Amino acid sequence: MITMGVGAFLGYQVAKRFIHRYGNYMVILISLSLMTLVGWTDREDRDLRPLEVTTSMNFYAPMEQVWNVVRESGQIDGNDSFLKFIGLPVPRNCVLLPDSQRVCHFDEGSILQEITEENYGKNIELKIIDSFEVREWLEIDSARYRFVQHSDYVEVIRTDLIRSILQPRWYWHWFEEKCVGIEHRYVMSSMKRKVETK
């Protein structure tokens, strides 16, 4: 619903400018051309297409504290009004489980992860075992954190691998990347506040 509203607003603004400049017939011709192009690309196969989304953030704290807070996550706090406004899942906490597993709870459900690899101060690799349906067209495949020690801070780099069936990819890729990045920053900002206020 939000996406449709934004699209309608942008379409109105573009149409208003183009109609004034080029007239109704030219705008109709351009619109039909774009619809034909979208329709053609939409006939592509419906296989899930992979997309890697990466976000980095600097933590001004010792590596040990940064490592622990990222690995455990714990309570996730922040201003969630924007996430709710654009319809993104709201994460609440992550809990470490036996057998190298971790579960993250959202308002909408839970995501069960398996820690497949961890090297202190370097990386944590996570595989998604089970997840609530974030969206019917989207799957989350895996996630990883990389840690880079700098002189006075630790750079944490989060990467998610998602798969989507939305077509055309040249259009949806940008939106999906931005939405996943917003989720990353929300979670990582919560982690950052924990270690930098100690």
C-alpha positions as CSV (number, residue, x, y, z in Angstrom):
1,M,0.0,0.0,0.0
2,I,2.8,2.4,0.9
3,T,4.7,1.6,-2.3
4,M,1.6,2.1,-4.4
5,G,1.1,5.5,-2.7
6,V,4.7,6.6,-3.4
7,G,4.4,5.4,-7.0
8,A,1.2,7.3,-7.5
9,F,2.6,10.5,-6.1
10,L,5.8,10.2,-8.2
11,G,3.7,9.4,-11.3
12,Y,1.5,12.4,-10.7
13,Q,4.5,14.7,-10.4
14,V,6.2,13.3,-13.5
15,A,2.9,13.4,-15.5
16,K,2.2,17.0,-14.5
17,R,5.6,18.1,-15.7
18,F,5.5,16.1,-18.9
19,I,1.9,16.9,-19.9
20,H,2.7,20.6,-19.5
21,R,5.8,20.3,-21.6
22,Y,5.0,17.7,-24.3
23,G,1.2,17.3,-24.2
24,N,-1.1,14.4,-23.5
25,Y,-0.3,12.3,-26.6
26,M,3.4,12.1,-25.9
27,V,2.8,11.2,-22.3
28,I,0.4,8.4,-23.3
29,L,3.0,7.1,-25.8
30,I,5.8,7.0,-23.2
31,S,3.5,5.3,-20.7
32,L,2.5,2.6,-23.1
33,S,6.1,2.0,-24.1
34,L,7.1,1.6,-20.4
35,M,4.1,-0.7,-19.8
36,T,5.2,-2.9,-22.8
37,L,8.8,-3.0,-21.5
38,V,7.7,-4.0,-18.0
39,G,5.3,-6.6,-19.4
40,W,8.1,-8.1,-21.5
41,T,10.6,-8.3,-18.7
42,D,7.9,-9.7,-16.4
43,R,7.6,-12.8,-18.6
44,E,11.0,-13.9,-17.3
45,D,11.1,-17.1,-15.3
46,R,9.8,-16.9,-11.7
47,D,12.9,-18.5,-10.1
48,L,14.2,-16.8,-6.9
49,R,16.9,-14.4,-7.8
50,P,19.8,-13.9,-5.3
51,L,20.7,-10.5,-4.0
52,E,23.5,-9.6,-1.6
53,V,22.9,-6.6,0.6
54,T,25.8,-5.2,2.6
55,T,25.9,-2.5,5.3
56,S,28.8,-1.4,7.4
57,M,28.9,0.6,10.7
58,N,31.8,1.7,13.0
59,F,31.7,0.7,16.6
60,Y,34.0,2.8,18.9
61,A,34.6,0.1,21.5
62,P,37.1,-2.8,22.1
63,M,36.8,-5.8,19.8
64,E,35.7,-8.1,22.7
65,Q,32.7,-6.0,23.5
66,V,31.7,-5.6,19.9
67,W,32.1,-9.3,19.2
68,N,30.0,-10.3,22.1
69,V,27.2,-7.8,21.5
70,V,27.0,-8.8,17.8
71,R,27.1,-12.5,18.5
72,E,24.5,-12.4,21.2
73,S,22.5,-9.4,20.0
74,G,20.0,-9.6,23.0
75,Q,17.4,-6.9,23.2
76,I,17.0,-4.7,20.1
77,D,15.8,-1.2,20.8
78,G,15.3,1.9,18.7
79,N,12.7,4.1,17.1
80,D,10.7,1.6,15.1
81,S,8.1,4.1,13.7
82,F,9.8,4.3,10.3
83,L,10.0,0.5,10.0
84,K,6.3,0.3,10.8
85,F,5.4,3.1,8.5
86,I,7.0,1.4,5.4
87,G,5.8,-2.0,6.5
88,L,9.1,-3.7,7.4
89,P,9.3,-6.4,10.1
90,V,10.3,-5.0,13.5
91,P,13.0,-7.0,15.3
92,R,12.8,-7.2,19.1
93,N,15.6,-9.6,20.4
94,C,17.9,-12.4,19.5
95,V,18.8,-15.3,21.8
96,L,21.6,-17.8,21.7
97,L,20.5,-21.4,21.8
98,P,22.4,-24.7,22.3
99,D,23.9,-26.5,19.3
100,S,25.2,-23.2,17.7
101,Q,21.8,-21.9,17.0
102,R,20.3,-18.4,17.5
103,V,16.7,-17.3,17.3
104,C,15.6,-13.7,16.5
105,H,12.1,-12.6,17.4
106,F,10.1,-10.0,15.5
107,D,6.7,-8.6,16.0
108,E,5.6,-10.7,13.1
109,G,7.3,-14.0,14.0
110,S,10.8,-15.6,14.5
111,I,13.8,-16.5,12.4
112,L,15.9,-19.5,13.5
113,Q,19.6,-19.3,12.5
114,E,22.5,-21.7,12.7
115,I,26.0,-20.4,13.3
116,T,28.0,-22.3,10.7
117,E,31.3,-20.6,11.2
118,E,32.9,-18.1,13.6
119,N,36.4,-16.8,13.9
120,Y,36.9,-14.4,16.8
121,G,37.5,-10.9,15.6
122,K,37.0,-11.9,11.9
123,N,33.6,-13.3,11.0
124,I,30.4,-14.9,12.0
125,E,28.5,-16.9,9.4
126,L,24.7,-17.6,9.8
127,K,22.5,-19.9,7.9
128,I,18.7,-19.4,8.0
129,I,17.1,-22.7,9.1
130,D,13.5,-21.5,9.5
131,S,11.7,-18.2,9.2
132,F,8.3,-16.6,9.3
133,E,7.1,-15.4,5.9
134,V,8.7,-12.0,5.6
135,R,6.9,-11.6,2.2
136,E,5.5,-14.3,0.0
137,W,7.9,-13.3,-2.8
138,L,11.0,-13.2,-0.6
139,E,13.3,-15.7,1.1
140,I,16.3,-15.0,3.4
141,D,19.0,-17.5,2.7
142,S,22.0,-16.5,4.9
143,A,23.7,-13.7,6.8
144,R,27.2,-12.9,7.9
145,Y,29.1,-10.4,10.0
146,R,32.7,-9.4,9.3
147,F,34.9,-7.5,11.7
148,V,37.7,-5.2,10.8
149,Q,39.9,-3.7,13.5
150,H,41.0,-0.1,13.0
151,S,43.1,2.1,15.2
152,D,40.3,3.3,17.4
153,Y,37.1,1.5,16.2
154,V,35.8,-1.8,14.9
155,E,34.1,-1.8,11.5
156,V,31.2,-4.3,11.5
157,I,30.0,-5.4,8.0
158,R,26.7,-7.2,7.8
159,T,25.8,-9.0,4.6
160,D,22.5,-10.8,3.9
161,L,21.7,-13.1,1.0
162,I,18.1,-12.8,0.0
163,R,16.1,-14.4,-2.9
164,S,13.2,-12.7,-4.6
165,I,10.8,-13.6,-7.4
166,L,9.7,-10.0,-8.1
167,Q,10.1,-8.9,-11.7
168,P,11.5,-7.0,-13.4
169,R,14.7,-7.2,-11.3
170,W,16.1,-3.9,-12.6
171,Y,13.2,-2.2,-10.9
172,W,12.7,-4.2,-7.6
173,H,16.4,-4.7,-6.9
174,W,16.8,-1.1,-5.7
175,F,13.8,-1.2,-3.3
176,E,14.7,-4.6,-1.8
177,E,18.3,-3.4,-1.2
178,K,17.2,-0.2,0.5
179,C,14.7,-2.1,2.7
180,V,17.2,-4.7,3.9
181,G,19.7,-1.9,4.5
182,I,17.2,-0.1,6.7
183,E,16.7,-3.3,8.8
184,H,20.5,-3.7,9.0
185,R,21.0,-0.1,10.3
186,Y,18.2,-0.5,12.8
187,V,19.7,-3.7,14.4
188,M,23.3,-2.5,14.2
189,S,22.5,0.9,15.7
190,S,21.0,-0.9,18.7
191,M,24.2,-3.0,19.1
192,K,26.4,0.1,18.7
193,R,24.5,2.0,21.5
194,K,25.1,-0.9,23.9
195,V,28.9,-1.0,23.6
196,E,29.4,2.7,23.2
197,T,27.5,3.6,26.4
198,K,29.4,1.2,28.6
